[in-house]
Amino acid sequence: QTRGSAAASSAALRRSADLLAICSDARRQGAASRAAASEQDSTLALCRKQFYAGMVSGLGSMDSNIDSVCSSMNQALENCVRNHLTMQVMEERYLAAAALLATTPACTVDSAPCYALLKSLCSTPLSRFSSDMMNLAVFAWTWVSTAAPSWLLPLTARSCSALCWSVDRRIGLFSGEWGKPKGTGIEAIGEESEKEAPEQDSLTALSVSSPEQLLLQGLLAHHQWLRFLSEIWDTVGDKSDTEQAALSQVYHRMLQHALSNPSLLSTHPAAAAPRFRLLQLALRYARHCLLLVPKGTACPPPLALLLARILKAGLLWFEHAPTFSANMTDKQADEQAAALHDFRLLLEASSAWPQLQLRSQSAAAGTT
């Protein structure tokens, strides 16, 4: 009887996970109103958190072997990526790992296995770079950073490092000029995916579709990613001086790397939203840093370089001929215009644009 009860409990647990996955898919595919959609999102988020928090707490007393539990979950995530398992399996393992970090006090930054699990949470979305996967990642990152504030800085740092990796791989927003011959950028990722796992579902199913569909998925993923990083930056004023300085260093490295070559930014019509959201975040960061510069002091060269890259990246968008049609929904098209509008307003609000004082000018002024 005990064995039958355990089997029934296990089956119920599995069915609950299936029900959550079905509700999540139906919510993404549904056409509800904005107010109703917000309520459904909140309800589904609460159900997800309670379910996976209960799953983690049901593992028993983990304080003594928390390192081994983290290592096991990390290995399960790696196997899911390596074996191209379904999105449902990925969601179960990914959110279980997030629940462990968010709800277990024994999980600390000082633990190497726990930190390795955090790194996997930030790097795994790059293996299935799509809107659905990034939506799952942002949900997990927000949960961990709010439920366990001690993970906020490490999580943000690893997330920014993963975004820099996407710049180096030239995927999504950083795939370069749209319409170039195949073999570079996002098209190369698609060709590799076709060779490695041609019969899998989820993102692999997108790999055998047109290169434009791959690019659109990457642009949506980067747009969600930048929205998360912008929300984190909105809270920088609530942090201590030490945390503010650490977050500023993390964002400085990420933004400088993302804008190191503005010509790498995608020119696809759907790339306007992530491009100008990135520039908006960079300009907000630059304005924050300018407020910390003492009056009468020249603008630091790294900050002046970032400002120049922001302007160049914005102007390069208008270098190409306008395109009046793309594979976008009306809501996505509205977001392209809104992102450009918000960036323009922020740019106009910057009354003074700092410039570097050249040595020749300084010498001439001294001679005069």
Buried (B, 14 or more C-beta within 10 A) or exposed (E): EEEEEEEEEEEEBEEBBEEBBEBBEEBEEEEEEEEEEEEBBEEBBEBBBEBBBEBBEEEEEBEEBBBEBBBBBBEBBBEBBEEBBEBBBBBBBBBBBBBBBBBBEBBBBEBEBBBBBBBBBBBBBBBBBBBBBBBBBBBBBBBBBEBBEBBBBBBBBBBBBBBBBBBEBBBBBBBBBBEEEEEEBBBBBBEEBEEEBEEBEBBBBBBBEEBBBBBBBBBBBBBBBBBBBBEBBEEBEEBEEEBBEBBBEBBBBBBBBBBEBBEBBBBBBBBBBBBBBBBBBBBBBBEBBBEEEEEEEEBBEEBBBBBBBBBEBBEBBEEEEEEEEBEBEEEBBEBBEBBBEBBEEBBEEEEEEBEBEEEEEEEEEEEE
